[in-house]
Amino acid sequence: MSAETPAVSGQFTLRRTQFRAWRGTRPFWAGLFVMLGGLPIAYFPYANLQIGHLTLAMQTAGGSSSLIIGVLLVVLGFTLWFQKHVRTFAGVAAILLALVSIPLSNLGGFLIGFLLSIVGGAMAVSWVPGPSAESEPAELQMTGAGDAPEAADPDTTILKPVVGEPNDLSGTSPANGANGRHSAG
């Protein structure tokens, strides 16, 4: 594409709307925080810091545990994005991994990864899906007498006679005067 080529009108807006709809149905920000928390935990033990001509290597015996914890946190972040039904498990696991990262991986990625993972895990545990369009109750039209719906009888204190053949086979219908009592003979 060149600068003179016109962009497809509405394509960006359509993709943005689709992304917002996808993001709204899952704990997106929780997954992002958990993933961002896993990166410094996994990166710092293997990073070489250059100070002038001095190279500071932070490779320790806890480097393998840092890598495992960081990769697990990134995987949990993707799990929160694409498997929203396991959000409670993934959130609790992210919190536990963040807590374990404090003694095992340079204070949890110098507290950056620890704090991001704790916040993301807490967001994942507390996230609940919003009400769907199908679960909203249908509104009743109030066109009957008073506040009663259209098909309901507003006066329920007076017993109306049964039209047609009654379904009560015990013979104790209030319409025939038995008033719910059975005869013994």
N, C-alpha and C positions, 0 to 999 in steps of 0.2 A: 504494500500500500504506500502511496505517496501522500504528500500533504494535500494534494488537490483531490484525492479520491474521497468522495463523501462516505461517511460511515453509515451503516444500516441503521435507519431510524428506529429507535425503540429496542434494539437488540440488547444494549447495555441495561436499559431499564427492565427489560424482561428477565434477564439473568439475575439482576440484583433482587428483583421481587421473588424469583424462585429461591435464591439463596436465603433470603430473609424468612420465607415460609419454611424452608428446611431447618434453618437455625432455630426457629421458634418452637419446633416440636421435640427438641432434645436439649440436654444440659450442655450447650455449646461452650459457654464461657468457663464452666467447670472443667471440661476436657482441655480447653486451651491453657488454663492455669496449671493443670496437672502436667501437661506436656512441657510447658515452659519451665516448670519446677524440676523436671527430670533432666533437662539439658545441662544446667550447671553442675548438678550432682555427678553426672557422668563425665563432664568435660574437664573440670578443674584438676582431678588427680593425674590426668595425662597431659596437661598443658605445660608448655615450657615458657617461662616468663623471662623476657630479655630486659635486663637493666644494664644499659651500656654494652660492655663486652662480657658481662657476667650473665650466664644462663642459669636460671633457677628451675630445676626440675622437681616437681612435686609428686613423683611416682613413689607411692608407699605400698606397704603390704595390703592396705585397704583398697588399693586401686581396682582389684577385681570385684570386690563387693560394691564399690561405687558404680562401676560399669553396669553390674547386674541391677542395682536399685534404679539407676537412671533409665535404663532400657525398659524395665518393668513399668516405671511411671509414664514413659512415653506411650507404651502399649496400652496402659490403663486410660490415658487421655483419648487415644483413638477408639478404645472400647466405649467410652462415654459418648463419643460422637455417633458411632454406628450401631451400637447395641444399647439403646437407652433403657431397656428393661432391667439391666443389671447395674443400674446407677448406684444403688445402695451398697452393693458388694464392692464395686469399683471405688466408690468414695471412701469406704472404710479401709480398703486395701491401700489406697493412696495416702491416707492419714497415717496408717501403721508404717508404711515404707518411709514416709517423711520422718517419722520419729526415729526409726532405726538408722536413718542416714546421719543423724547427729553424731553418734560415736563412731560410725564406720566410714564416713566419707567426708573428712574435713569440715566438720560442723554443718553437714547438710549442704554442701556447696556454698560455704561461707554464709550461711543463713539465707541466701537468696533462694536457692532451690527448696529449702525447707519451708520457708514462708509461702512461696507460691504453691507448693504441693499441699500444704495444710489448708490454705484458703480454697483451692480447687476441690479438695476432698470434701470439705465442709459444704461447699456449694453443691456438689454432686449428691450428697446425702439429703440436703434440704430441698432439692429441686423436685417439683411435682408437675406432671403435665397439665396444661390448661384444659378447660372444658371443651369437648369437641362439639361440632355443629349437630351431630346426631343425638347427643345426650341432653340437649337443651329441651325442656318441656315445651310442648306446644301450647300456645296461648288459646284459652277458651273465649269464645265470643259470648258476652253477657247480654243476651237479648231476651231472656226470660223475665219473669216477674221478680222484682227486687234484685238481689245479687246472685240468684240461681242461674246456672248455665241454661242454655236453650232447651236441652232435652230433660232436665231434671224437674221434679215436681217441688215447688217451693213450700207446699203445705204437707208435712209428713205426720201431722198429729191426728188427722182423720183417716180411718181405714176405709179404703175404697173397695167396692165389691169386685170380686175376681171375675174377669170377663172370660168366658169360655170354660173349659174344663180345668180345674186346679191340678197342680202337680203333686199336692200333698196326698199321699196314699194312706196316711195313718188315721185320717178322719178327725184330726184335731185342729183344723183350721179355725181361726177366729170368725170366719164367715158363717160357719154352721153352728156357732154358739158353744162349741166344746171347750174353747179357751185353753187349749193345750193339755187338758186332762183326759186320760184314757179311762174308758169304762172297764170294769172287771168282769163283765159277764156278757 
